[in-house]
């Protein structure tokens, strides 16, 4: 078991209305209405022509300013997810941004490692949490999620709209209000073509069929690791793809749709790998003090990767 001691969503400079600002979102007026009325997307946080380094530096500064405790030591600062900022370029962006925001420009004065990963797309944060769970030499990791969806491929897919939302999470061994009870991941290599799957060869239809099967598999793994059942789940923190997908998934899982925290689909859209943390942050803030609940977070990434995480929230504990 490990913990989340700080979880912050940075505000974007603008918020666009899906219907009224459809041009900026690479949508036609008719497509915008479908995404709004059928899939449930109403607003999207938006960065306009902001350089990558400035984008992350501003967000990280928000994290630092909100931390009332002494500056933390980090073993690593990790950026997840989409691949737009992966490899050496992504590592340099994170290096510059974290040094500027954390006030540590001398490499000799720190031993945290900045790096980026997009290995399992939207499920990459869960893969990172799985690594943190196993690697006991790591005590504090700052996990940064989010990208600027500045092209149509990142912004729009057939059933979801992505936003420019960045989230920052501190993973720690020090007990706090939010405990990570278990993490499970699953990779289905037959769909490694991802967004390049061709609908005319039947693979896209097959992926749609296996989507629910794989979500159920990874959820069952996660529950089994924590010795819990579906009845123990109080809240589902969804992958913010769309409302219709979750109606189908909850039927498959045999869980009431009323347990799915869907409000951020309308408020934020799909935040890439940040969905689970954006939703977790709002659920936590809305809880009354001295309340305890179990949350199940689910993610799916193109490729096809799947992840599930169980959080135990006991609001009112002392955080670090």
PAGUKOL-989542 format. One record per residue (C-alpha): residue in one letter; x, y, z. Coordinates in steps of 0.001 Angstrom, whole numbers, plus 524288, in hexadecimal, padded with zeros to 5 digits. Layout:
<vexmis>
aXYZ...
</vexmis>
This chain:
<vexmis>
x800008000080000x8043D80DE87FD70x7FDB481B437FDF3x7FA48827BC7F6D5x7FDBB8334A7FF61x7FB1B83E377F5ADx7F2B183EBB7E96Dx7F0AF84B6E7E201x7EA4684EDF7D515x7F00485B217CEDBx7E6B3865117C8FEx7E7DA867637BA68x7E7F5875717B54Ax7DB08873897AE28x7CF3486AA77AE35x7C89C868567A11Ex7BA68864F779F01x7B993858E579658x7AE1F85DE978E44x7B17586C6078D8Bx7C03186ACB78BA9x7BFF185EF3782C9x7C95A864AE778C8x7D4648659B782BDx7D1DF857697864Cx7D2E18528077834x7C43A84F99777C9x7B956852E176E78x7AD19858DB7746Fx7A58384C2D7727Fx7B045843B377872x7B11B84CCC78422x7A2A084AEA786D0x7A43183C1B7867Bx7AF9383C8679009x7A80984597798FFx79A6283FCF798A2x79D5883153796EDx7AAD682F4079CDBx7A9C4839627A7AEx7B524842AD7A4E4x7B1C9850DD7A812x7BE72858287AB35x7CCFA855FD7A918x7D88F85C9D7AFD6x7E0F5862817A530x7EEF8867377A352x7F10586F9C79744x7FEA686FFC79140x8055886DED79E58x813488688879D4Bx8148A85B217A398x81E9D85F397ADA0x8165B86AD67B1F1x80A3D8622B7B2B1x8108B858A57BC2Ex817F7862F67C3B7x80B6186A6F7C679x8049585E0C7CAF7x80FE7859C77D386x81075867487D98Ax802208658A7DD3Cx805F7859067E40Ax8111785F7E7EB6Dx808E486B4C7EF79x7FE29862727F4CCx807A085A797FD04x807F78603D80AAEx811FC8567980F67x820988578280D6Cx82540854797FF9Ax82504845D87FDB9x82FFE83D407F93Ax82C39835EF7ECECx832908299B7E80Cx82CE282C587DAA1x82437835CC7D33Dx81CBB82E567C8DCx81499833247BD71x80A3D82A277B796x8039E827DE7AD03x800468298C79EA5x80D17828F079779x80CE5836ED7929Ex81772839A779CBBx81EAC82CDA79DFEx82CE3828DB79D0Ex838588323679E5Cx8303B83E2F79AE1x8264C83B3D7A584x830FD839137AF82x83718846447AC38x829F184D257AD56x827C0847327BAC5x835C2849FE7BEFAx834AE8586C7BBADx826F0859BE7C12Bx82977852D87CE06x83644859CD7D0B0x82FDF866EF7CE38x823A98642C7D638x82A3785CE17E153x834CF867347E268x83FCE85DA67E043x84837861737D4B9x8549C85B047D99Fx854D484CB17D5CBx85EA2849F57E0AFx854AD84E287EAE3x84A6D844277E741x849E7835D47E409x83C29834D37DEA7x83ACF82FB57D102x831A6836487C735x82C9782D777BC84x820BC82B307B3F4x8193B81F137B01Dx80E1B81C1A7A6E5x80FA580D597A6A1x80175809E67A910x7FB2C816D17A52Ex7EFCA81A5D7AE27x7F30480F077B74Cx8013A8134F7B8E4x7FF1D819B17C64Cx7FA1F80CA77CB49x80606805E77C5B6x80E6D80FF07CCDFx806ED80DB27D98Bx809067FF1C7D7F5x81799801917D6BDx8178280A757E2AFx81029800147EA60x81AA27F5F07E779x826CB7FE797E865x8288C800E17F6E3x8349C809577F498x82B838143F7F000x8251A81C177FAE0x8200D828537F40Dx81CAC829DC7E5B1x8162A8358C7DF4Cx80D7E830A27D44Fx8097483AAD7CA0Bx7FEC8837597C03Ax7F9A783EA07B473x7FCC2843D37A6FEx7F90484F0379E46x7EF688495D79469x7F38E852B6789CAx7F00984A4E77E13x7E3F084319779B0x7E9A48359677C78x7EBCB838EE78AC8x7DF7D8411078C7Bx7D5218389F785DEx7D29082A2C78508x7C5C1823F2780B3x7BFF1823A878E67x7C7BA82D61796AFx7CD2983B297974Fx7DA1783DAE79E33x7DD30849C07A630x7E9A4851087A9D3x7E93F84CEA7B80Ax7F53284A687C050x7F52B843A37CD7Cx7FFF2841F87D7A1x80030836F97E188x809C9833AC7EC46x80B378250F7EE89x8110E822177FBD6x813558178E8060Dx80ED1820CF810C8x800C581DDE8153Ax7F68D827DE81134x7E8088291480E46x7E8D38220080148x7EE9281460800EEx7F10780C947F491x7EBD67FF217F7FBx7EF317F8257EB4Ax7F2D07FA9A7DD1Fx7F0D87F17E7D196x7F49A7F2C97C34Cx7F1C17EADB7B718x7F6C77EBA67A925x7EFB77E59A79D91x7F9AA7E53779299x7F0357E14E787EFx7EBFF7EF8B7878Dx7F9A37F5717874Fx7F5D37FD0677B10x7EE7280674783CDx7E881811CB77C6Bx7ED4680BA376FC9x7E4337FFEE770D9x7DC8D7FEA376447x7CDD77FDAF76574x7CC8A7F659758A1x7D4747EA8B75D4Dx7CBFC7E84F7694Dx7D6727EBE977352x7CFA37F83B777DBx7C3207F0B777A75x7CAE97E61E78165x7D1917F071789C5x7C45B7F60578DA0x7BFFF7E872791D7x7CC647E5A979988x7CC5F7F32579FD4x7C21A7EF3F7A9CFx7C8117E1C47ABADx7D57C7E7717AE97x7D02C7F1D97B7BEx7C92E7E7457BF6Ax7D5A17DEFE7BFF4x7DE3D7E9E77C518x7D3EF7EE1B7CF0Cx7D2F47E02C7D424x7E1D07DF5F7D573x7E2027EC0A7DD10x7D7027E7DB7E633x7DD277DA887E88Fx7EA3A7E0BB7EC37x7E3407E9007F677x7DA667DDDD7FB20x7CE757E5F47F7A6x7C2687E3B27EF4Fx7BA5F7EC3F7E657x7B0C47EE597F173x7BB867F53E7F929x7BCD4800007EEEDx7B69480CE47F2F8x7BAC98155E7E778x7C0298129B7D9DBx7C9E681C967D4C4x7C81581B417C617x7D0E781C497BA8Fx7CA388288E7B53Cx7C79C8234C7A7AAx7B8F0825B27A77Ax7AC63823167AEE9x7A729818FA7A547x7B323810337A6B3x7B155810077B562x7A32A80C347B44Fx7A7B5800107ACF8x7B31A7FD587B62Ax7AB0D7FE1C7C28Bx7A1527F4977BCB3x7AC9C7EB577B9BDx7B2367ECF77C768x7A5047EBD47CE16x7A7107F8C27D525x79D46803E17D5F1x79FCB80F4A7CCD4x79CA3817EE7D88Bx7A9F9814637DE2Ex7B15F81A047D290x7B6B8827B17D4D2x7B33E82D3D7C77Cx7B2AC83BE77C9F9x7C09E83E497C54Dx7BDA0838C47B7E0x7B59B8451E7B5E6x7BF1484E1B7BD22x7CC5B849437B866x7CA6A83F887AD78x7D48C834E37AC01x7E10C838D07B337x7E97F82E087AD62x7F04E826EC7B89Dx7EBA4831227C261x7DD6A82CE67C2C4x7DE86824A47CEF5x7E5C182F327D691x7DCFC83A6B7D24Ax7D12C832747D684x7D7AF82DD67E310x7DAF583BDD7E6A7x7CCE68407D7E53Bx7C701834B57EC29x7D040836D97F793x7CD2B845657F86Bx7BE95842AF7F863x7BF2F838E58039Bx7BB3B83CCB8114Bx7C5B083BC981BB7x7C74382EA18227Ax7C1698278D816C1x7C73181AEC8115Ax7C47D81556803DDx7CA3D80BDC7F9ECx7CC60811187EC12x7CF2C809387DFDBx7D636810647D4E2x7D66B80ABA7C721x7DE8080E977BB40x7E00F809967AD67x7EA8C80D627A3B7x7EBC980B3379533x7F45C7FFE0791F8x7ED2B7FA0D799A8x7F0787FBD77A80Bx7E7967FB9A7B3D5x7E94A7FF457C20Bx7E1B17FF447CEBBx7E4FC8051F7DBFDx7DE1A8042C7E911x7DF2780FEC7F208x7DB318102680032x7D78081DC9804C2x7D676820C38134Fx7D4D982F67813BCx7DA438362681F9Ax7E78182FB482154x7F3BC837AD822EBx7FAD7838FD815F8x8095C83B18814F0
</vexmis>
